[in-house]
């Protein structure tokens, strides 16, 4: 398992790219590492990219537990940010959608994408167009 974390203060984005087989302890370790990084700010949006994942140890039963752990993480990290999950393959997309459902009452916005480009656009929409007129 590998989680490569990139914290980009310029874009206000934390990107976690996962490869191999991932479990709940791996996710928790990545959270802890992010919070300890001096470049991290609580207002940063987060992208988890599961495009290269080969297996997820938290299966469907653990998605509710992951949502509970996310609630605890938010208590330490802060709320009011967006969390995008990228999972192009059906099985992992389904697991991420389960997490999204369990996370519905969290004080963050969570959305699942099949495409990283779409996720990045949602996380960083850029300036709004000027009103016509």
Backbone as JSON Lines, residues from 0, in Angstrom:
{"i":0,"aa":"X","n":[0.84,-1.18,0.0],"ca":[0.0,0.0,0.0],"c":[0.88,1.24,0.0]}
{"i":1,"aa":"X","n":[0.48,2.18,-0.78],"ca":[1.14,3.47,-0.81],"c":[0.08,4.56,-0.87]}
{"i":2,"aa":"X","n":[0.22,5.55,0.0],"ca":[-0.58,6.77,-0.1],"c":[0.42,7.9,-0.27]}
{"i":3,"aa":"X","n":[0.39,8.49,-1.44],"ca":[1.26,9.64,-1.7],"c":[0.43,10.9,-1.46]}
{"i":4,"aa":"X","n":[0.88,11.71,-0.52],"ca":[0.16,12.93,-0.16],"c":[0.92,14.15,-0.66]}
{"i":5,"aa":"X","n":[0.2,15.02,-1.33],"ca":[0.76,16.28,-1.81],"c":[-0.09,17.41,-1.26]}
{"i":6,"aa":"X","n":[0.52,18.3,-0.51],"ca":[-0.17,19.46,0.05],"c":[0.28,20.68,-0.74]}
{"i":7,"aa":"X","n":[-0.65,21.31,-1.44],"ca":[-0.34,22.45,-2.3],"c":[-0.98,23.71,-1.73]}
{"i":8,"aa":"X","n":[-0.22,24.52,-0.99],"ca":[-0.77,25.75,-0.41],"c":[-1.29,26.73,-1.47]}
{"i":9,"aa":"X","n":[-0.68,26.73,-2.66],"ca":[-1.09,27.67,-3.7],"c":[-2.51,27.41,-4.19]}
{"i":10,"aa":"X","n":[-2.88,26.13,-4.31],"ca":[-4.23,25.78,-4.77],"c":[-5.16,25.48,-3.61]}
{"i":11,"aa":"X","n":[-4.61,25.35,-2.4],"ca":[-5.45,25.01,-1.24],"c":[-5.98,23.6,-1.31]}
{"i":12,"aa":"X","n":[-5.14,22.67,-1.81],"ca":[-5.6,21.3,-2.03],"c":[-4.63,20.28,-1.44]}
{"i":13,"aa":"X","n":[-5.21,19.3,-0.75],"ca":[-4.47,18.13,-0.28],"c":[-4.88,16.97,-1.18]}
{"i":14,"aa":"X","n":[-3.9,16.37,-1.87],"ca":[-4.17,15.27,-2.78],"c":[-3.54,14.0,-2.23]}
{"i":15,"aa":"X","n":[-4.36,12.96,-2.06],"ca":[-3.89,11.66,-1.61],"c":[-4.1,10.68,-2.76]}
{"i":16,"aa":"X","n":[-3.0,10.14,-3.3],"ca":[-3.08,9.17,-4.38],"c":[-2.75,7.8,-3.81]}
{"i":17,"aa":"X","n":[-3.68,6.88,-3.94],"ca":[-3.57,5.57,-3.32],"c":[-3.23,4.51,-4.37]}
{"i":18,"aa":"X","n":[-2.3,3.63,-4.02],"ca":[-2.02,2.47,-4.86],"c":[-1.84,1.26,-3.96]}
{"i":19,"aa":"X","n":[-2.06,0.08,-4.52],"ca":[-1.95,-1.14,-3.74],"c":[-3.23,-1.42,-2.97]}
{"i":20,"aa":"X","n":[-3.08,-2.07,-1.83],"ca":[-4.22,-2.44,-0.97],"c":[-4.21,-1.49,0.22]}
{"i":21,"aa":"X","n":[-5.35,-0.89,0.49],"ca":[-5.46,0.12,1.55],"c":[-6.43,-0.36,2.63]}
{"i":22,"aa":"X","n":[-6.11,0.01,3.88],"ca":[-6.98,-0.3,5.01],"c":[-7.24,0.95,5.85]}
{"i":23,"aa":"X","n":[-8.13,0.84,6.81],"ca":[-8.45,1.97,7.68],"c":[-7.21,2.55,8.38]}
{"i":24,"aa":"X","n":[-6.3,1.71,8.89],"ca":[-5.11,2.28,9.55],"c":[-4.26,3.12,8.6]}
{"i":25,"aa":"X","n":[-4.22,2.75,7.33],"ca":[-3.47,3.54,6.35],"c":[-4.07,4.92,6.17]}
{"i":26,"aa":"X","n":[-5.38,4.97,6.11],"ca":[-6.08,6.25,5.96],"c":[-5.84,7.12,7.19]}
{"i":27,"aa":"X","n":[-5.95,6.52,8.37],"ca":[-5.72,7.27,9.6],"c":[-4.28,7.8,9.67]}
{"i":28,"aa":"X","n":[-3.31,7.01,9.23],"ca":[-1.91,7.45,9.24],"c":[-1.72,8.64,8.28]}
{"i":29,"aa":"X","n":[-2.37,8.59,7.12],"ca":[-2.28,9.7,6.16],"c":[-2.9,10.96,6.75]}
{"i":30,"aa":"X","n":[-4.04,10.83,7.44],"ca":[-4.66,11.98,8.1],"c":[-3.69,12.62,9.09]}
{"i":31,"aa":"X","n":[-3.09,11.77,9.94],"ca":[-2.18,12.27,10.98],"c":[-1.0,12.99,10.35]}
{"i":32,"aa":"X","n":[-0.43,12.39,9.31],"ca":[0.71,12.99,8.62],"c":[0.34,14.36,8.03]}
{"i":33,"aa":"X","n":[-0.85,14.45,7.46],"ca":[-1.31,15.71,6.87],"c":[-1.42,16.79,7.94]}
{"i":34,"aa":"X","n":[-2.03,16.46,9.07],"ca":[-2.23,17.45,10.13],"c":[-0.91,17.95,10.7]}
{"i":35,"aa":"X","n":[0.14,17.13,10.63],"ca":[1.44,17.51,11.18],"c":[2.28,18.29,10.17]}
{"i":36,"aa":"X","n":[1.86,18.33,8.93],"ca":[2.63,19.02,7.9],"c":[2.45,20.53,8.05]}
{"i":37,"aa":"X","n":[3.54,21.29,8.11],"ca":[3.42,22.75,8.28],"c":[2.74,23.45,7.1]}
{"i":38,"aa":"X","n":[2.69,22.82,5.94],"ca":[2.03,23.43,4.78],"c":[0.51,23.29,4.84]}
{"i":39,"aa":"X","n":[0.02,22.43,5.72],"ca":[-1.42,22.18,5.8],"c":[-2.16,23.35,6.44]}
{"i":40,"aa":"X","n":[-3.33,23.68,5.87],"ca":[-4.26,24.65,6.45],"c":[-5.63,23.98,6.56]}
{"i":41,"aa":"X","n":[-6.39,24.25,7.61],"ca":[-7.7,23.62,7.78],"c":[-8.72,23.93,6.68]}
{"i":42,"aa":"X","n":[-8.54,25.02,5.95],"ca":[-9.5,25.37,4.91],"c":[-9.24,24.64,3.58]}
{"i":43,"aa":"X","n":[-8.22,23.8,3.53],"ca":[-7.87,23.12,2.27],"c":[-8.87,22.02,1.92]}
{"i":44,"aa":"X","n":[-9.24,21.96,0.65],"ca":[-10.06,20.87,0.15],"c":[-9.19,19.64,-0.01]}
{"i":45,"aa":"X","n":[-9.84,18.47,-0.13],"ca":[-9.12,17.2,-0.15],"c":[-9.58,16.33,-1.31]}
{"i":46,"aa":"X","n":[-8.61,15.72,-1.98],"ca":[-8.87,14.75,-3.04],"c":[-8.24,13.42,-2.64]}
{"i":47,"aa":"X","n":[-9.03,12.36,-2.65],"ca":[-8.52,11.0,-2.49],"c":[-8.72,10.32,-3.83]}
{"i":48,"aa":"X","n":[-7.63,9.9,-4.45],"ca":[-7.68,9.26,-5.77],"c":[-7.4,7.77,-5.63]}
{"i":49,"aa":"X","n":[-8.43,6.95,-5.88],"ca":[-8.33,5.5,-5.78],"c":[-8.18,4.84,-7.15]}
{"i":50,"aa":"X","n":[-7.74,5.59,-8.15],"ca":[-7.61,5.06,-9.51],"c":[-6.63,3.89,-9.59]}
{"i":51,"aa":"X","n":[-5.59,3.89,-8.77],"ca":[-4.56,2.86,-8.85],"c":[-4.69,1.8,-7.75]}
{"i":52,"aa":"X","n":[-5.77,1.86,-6.99],"ca":[-5.93,0.93,-5.87],"c":[-6.16,-0.5,-6.39]}
{"i":53,"aa":"X","n":[-5.6,-1.45,-5.67],"ca":[-5.75,-2.86,-6.04],"c":[-6.68,-3.59,-5.09]}
{"i":54,"aa":"X","n":[-6.96,-2.99,-3.96],"ca":[-7.86,-3.59,-2.99],"c":[-8.09,-2.65,-1.83]}
{"i":55,"aa":"X","n":[-9.27,-2.73,-1.26],"ca":[-9.62,-1.91,-0.1],"c":[-10.04,-2.85,1.01]}
{"i":56,"aa":"X","n":[-9.25,-2.86,2.09],"ca":[-9.6,-3.72,3.21],"c":[-10.87,-3.28,3.9]}
{"i":57,"aa":"X","n":[-11.13,-1.97,4.02],"ca":[-12.46,-1.65,4.53],"c":[-13.48,-1.9,3.44]}
{"i":58,"aa":"X","n":[-14.17,-3.03,3.53],"ca":[-15.21,-3.33,2.57],"c":[-16.48,-2.6,2.93]}
{"i":59,"aa":"X","n":[-17.59,-3.09,2.45],"ca":[-18.86,-2.4,2.64],"c":[-19.21,-2.24,4.12]}
{"i":60,"aa":"X","n":[-18.86,-3.2,4.95],"ca":[-19.18,-3.11,6.38],"c":[-18.39,-2.02,7.08]}
{"i":61,"aa":"X","n":[-17.21,-1.73,6.58],"ca":[-16.36,-0.74,7.23],"c":[-16.62,0.69,6.77]}
{"i":62,"aa":"X","n":[-17.44,0.89,5.76],"ca":[-17.69,2.25,5.27],"c":[-18.37,3.11,6.33]}
{"i":63,"aa":"X","n":[-19.27,2.52,7.12],"ca":[-19.89,3.27,8.2],"c":[-18.85,3.63,9.26]}
{"i":64,"aa":"X","n":[-17.96,2.69,9.57],"ca":[-16.89,2.96,10.54],"c":[-15.98,4.07,10.02]}
{"i":65,"aa":"X","n":[-15.68,4.05,8.73],"ca":[-14.84,5.09,8.14],"c":[-15.5,6.46,8.27]}
{"i":66,"aa":"X","n":[-16.82,6.52,8.1],"ca":[-17.53,7.79,8.27],"c":[-17.42,8.27,9.73]}
{"i":67,"aa":"X","n":[-17.51,7.35,10.69],"ca":[-17.35,7.71,12.1],"c":[-15.93,8.23,12.37]}
{"i":68,"aa":"X","n":[-14.93,7.55,11.81],"ca":[-13.55,7.99,11.98],"c":[-13.33,9.35,11.32]}
{"i":69,"aa":"X","n":[-13.99,9.58,10.2],"ca":[-13.89,10.87,9.51],"c":[-14.46,11.98,10.39]}
{"i":70,"aa":"X","n":[-15.56,11.68,11.09],"ca":[-16.15,12.66,12.02],"c":[-15.12,13.03,13.09]}
{"i":71,"aa":"X","n":[-14.41,12.04,13.63],"ca":[-13.39,12.31,14.64],"c":[-12.23,13.12,14.04]}
{"i":72,"aa":"X","n":[-11.86,12.79,12.82],"ca":[-10.79,13.52,12.14],"c":[-11.19,14.98,11.93]}
{"i":73,"aa":"X","n":[-12.43,15.21,11.53],"ca":[-12.92,16.58,11.32],"c":[-12.87,17.38,12.62]}
{"i":74,"aa":"X","n":[-13.13,16.72,13.76],"ca":[-13.07,17.41,15.05],"c":[-11.67,17.95,15.32]}
{"i":75,"aa":"X","n":[-10.63,17.24,14.85],"ca":[-9.25,17.69,15.03],"c":[-8.82,18.65,13.92]}
{"i":76,"aa":"X","n":[-9.32,18.44,12.72],"ca":[-8.87,19.13,11.52],"c":[-9.63,20.42,11.26]}
{"i":77,"aa":"X","n":[-10.92,20.4,11.52],"ca":[-11.79,21.52,11.17],"c":[-12.75,21.1,10.06]}
{"i":78,"aa":"X","n":[-13.82,21.83,9.9],"ca":[-14.86,21.48,8.93],"c":[-14.96,22.56,7.85]}
{"i":79,"aa":"X","n":[-15.98,22.41,7.02],"ca":[-16.25,23.43,6.01],"c":[-15.42,23.29,4.75]}
{"i":80,"aa":"X","n":[-14.95,22.12,4.45],"ca":[-14.16,21.9,3.23],"c":[-14.86,20.87,2.34]}
{"i":81,"aa":"X","n":[-14.32,20.69,1.16],"ca":[-14.85,19.71,0.22],"c":[-13.91,18.5,0.16]}
{"i":82,"aa":"X","n":[-14.52,17.33,0.07],"ca":[-13.79,16.07,-0.04],"c":[-14.26,15.36,-1.3]}
{"i":83,"aa":"X","n":[-13.35,15.18,-2.26],"ca":[-13.66,14.47,-3.5],"c":[-12.97,13.12,-3.48]}
{"i":84,"aa":"X","n":[-13.72,12.09,-3.85],"ca":[-13.19,10.74,-3.96],"c":[-13.24,10.34,-5.42]}
{"i":85,"aa":"X","n":[-12.12,9.89,-5.97],"ca":[-12.05,9.48,-7.37],"c":[-11.89,7.97,-7.41]}
{"i":86,"aa":"X","n":[-12.83,7.31,-8.07],"ca":[-12.81,5.85,-8.18],"c":[-13.4,5.45,-9.53]}
{"i":87,"aa":"X","n":[-12.57,5.27,-10.55],"ca":[-13.1,4.97,-11.88],"c":[-13.69,3.57,-12.03]}
{"i":88,"aa":"X","n":[-13.23,2.62,-11.22],"ca":[-13.73,1.24,-11.35],"c":[-14.99,1.05,-10.5]}
{"i":89,"aa":"X","n":[-15.91,0.27,-11.04],"ca":[-17.26,0.12,-10.46],"c":[-17.25,-0.28,-8.99]}
{"i":90,"aa":"X","n":[-16.49,-1.29,-8.63],"ca":[-16.51,-1.78,-7.25],"c":[-16.09,-0.68,-6.27]}
{"i":91,"aa":"X","n":[-14.98,-0.01,-6.57],"ca":[-14.48,1.03,-5.67],"c":[-15.37,2.27,-5.71]}
{"i":92,"aa":"X","n":[-15.93,2.56,-6.86],"ca":[-16.9,3.65,-6.97],"c":[-18.09,3.38,-6.05]}
{"i":93,"aa":"X","n":[-18.57,2.13,-6.07],"ca":[-19.69,1.76,-5.19],"c":[-19.35,1.9,-3.72]}
{"i":94,"aa":"X","n":[-18.16,1.46,-3.32],"ca":[-17.74,1.62,-1.93],"c":[-17.66,3.09,-1.54]}
{"i":95,"aa":"X","n":[-17.11,3.89,-2.44],"ca":[-17.01,5.33,-2.16],"c":[-18.39,5.97,-2.05]}
{"i":96,"aa":"X","n":[-19.32,5.53,-2.87],"ca":[-20.7,6.05,-2.8],"c":[-21.34,5.65,-1.47]}
{"i":97,"aa":"X","n":[-21.03,4.45,-0.98],"ca":[-21.54,4.05,0.34],"c":[-20.99,4.98,1.41]}
{"i":98,"aa":"X","n":[-19.7,5.28,1.34],"ca":[-19.11,6.22,2.28],"c":[-19.8,7.57,2.18]}
{"i":99,"aa":"X","n":[-20.03,8.03,0.96],"ca":[-20.69,9.31,0.74],"c":[-22.06,9.34,1.43]}
{"i":100,"aa":"X","n":[-22.79,8.24,1.35],"ca":[-24.11,8.16,2.0],"c":[-23.97,8.21,3.52]}
{"i":101,"aa":"X","n":[-23.02,7.45,4.07],"ca":[-22.81,7.47,5.52],"c":[-22.3,8.83,6.0]}
{"i":102,"aa":"X","n":[-21.6,9.55,5.13],"ca":[-21.02,10.85,5.5],"c":[-21.97,12.01,5.26]}
{"i":103,"aa":"X","n":[-23.2,11.71,4.91],"ca":[-24.16,12.75,4.54],"c":[-24.37,13.8,5.63]}
{"i":104,"aa":"X","n":[-24.24,13.41,6.89],"ca":[-24.48,14.37,7.98],"c":[-23.19,15.01,8.52]}
{"i":105,"aa":"X","n":[-22.07,14.77,7.85],"ca":[-20.82,15.39,8.28],"c":[-20.81,16.87,7.86]}
{"i":106,"aa":"X","n":[-20.07,17.7,8.58],"ca":[-20.03,19.14,8.25],"c":[-19.03,19.47,7.13]}
{"i":107,"aa":"X","n":[-18.99,18.6,6.13],"ca":[-18.17,18.8,4.94],"c":[-19.0,18.36,3.73]}
{"i":108,"aa":"X","n":[-18.57,18.79,2.55],"ca":[-19.2,18.33,1.32],"c":[-18.39,17.14,0.79]}
{"i":109,"aa":"X","n":[-19.08,16.04,0.5],"ca":[-18.42,14.84,-0.02],"c":[-19.07,14.48,-1.35]}
{"i":110,"aa":"X","n":[-18.23,14.2,-2.36],"ca":[-18.76,13.8,-3.66],"c":[-17.81,12.78,-4.28]}
{"i":111,"aa":"X","n":[-18.38,11.82,-4.98],"ca":[-17.6,10.76,-5.62],"c":[-17.59,10.97,-7.12]}
{"i":112,"aa":"X","n":[-16.42,10.82,-7.71],"ca":[-16.23,11.0,-9.15],"c":[-15.55,9.78,-9.74]}
{"i":113,"aa":"X","n":[-15.78,9.57,-11.01],"ca":[-15.05,8.53,-11.74],"c":[-13.81,9.11,-12.4]}
{"i":114,"aa":"X","n":[-13.77,10.42,-12.57],"ca":[-12.72,11.08,-13.32],"c":[-12.04,12.15,-12.45]}
{"i":115,"aa":"X","n":[-10.72,12.11,-12.4],"ca":[-9.96,13.06,-11.59],"c":[-10.16,14.5,-12.05]}
{"i":116,"aa":"X","n":[-10.24,14.7,-13.36],"ca":[-10.43,16.05,-13.89],"c":[-11.73,16.67,-13.37]}
{"i":117,"aa":"X","n":[-12.81,15.88,-13.38],"ca":[-14.09,16.38,-12.87],"c":[-14.0,16.69,-11.38]}
{"i":118,"aa":"X","n":[-13.3,15.85,-10.63],"ca":[-13.14,16.07,-9.2],"c":[-12.38,17.37,-8.94]}
{"i":119,"aa":"X","n":[-11.31,17.57,-9.68],"ca":[-10.52,18.8,-9.5],"c":[-11.33,20.04,-9.86]}
{"i":120,"aa":"X","n":[-12.15,19.94,-10.87],"ca":[-12.99,21.07,-11.25],"c":[-13.99,21.38,-10.14]}
{"i":121,"aa":"X","n":[-14.55,20.37,-9.5],"ca":[-15.51,20.57,-8.41],"c":[-14.8,21.16,-7.18]}
{"i":122,"aa":"X","n":[-13.59,20.68,-6.92],"ca":[-12.84,21.16,-5.75],"c":[-12.34,22.58,-5.92]}
{"i":123,"aa":"X","n":[-12.03,22.97,-7.14],"ca":[-11.41,24.26,-7.41],"c":[-12.09,24.88,-8.62]}
{"i":124,"aa":"X","n":[-13.34,25.33,-8.47],"ca":[-14.1,25.78,-9.64],"c":[-13.58,27.05,-10.29]}
{"i":125,"aa":"X","n":[-12.71,27.78,-9.61],"ca":[-12.19,29.02,-10.19],"c":[-13.19,30.16,-10.02]}
{"i":126,"aa":"X","n":[-12.85,31.3,-10.57],"ca":[-13.73,32.46,-10.4],"c":[-15.06,32.28,-11.13]}
{"i":127,"aa":"X","n":[-16.09,32.82,-10.55],"ca":[-17.41,32.8,-11.18],"c":[-17.43,33.77,-12.34]}
{"i":128,"aa":"X","n":[-18.13,33.41,-13.4],"ca":[-18.22,34.36,-14.51],"c":[-18.97,35.63,-14.09]}
{"i":129,"aa":"X","n":[-18.62,36.72,-14.71],"ca":[-19.28,37.99,-14.4],"c":[-20.72,37.93,-14.86]}
{"i":130,"aa":"X","n":[-21.65,38.49,-14.07],"ca":[-23.05,38.48,-14.47],"c":[-23.25,39.23,-15.78]}
{"i":131,"aa":"X","n":[-24.14,38.73,-16.58],"ca":[-24.47,39.4,-17.86],"c":[-25.17,40.71,-17.58]}
{"i":132,"aa":"X","n":[-24.91,41.66,-18.43],"ca":[-25.72,42.8,-18.24],"c":[-25.23,44.11,-18.39]}
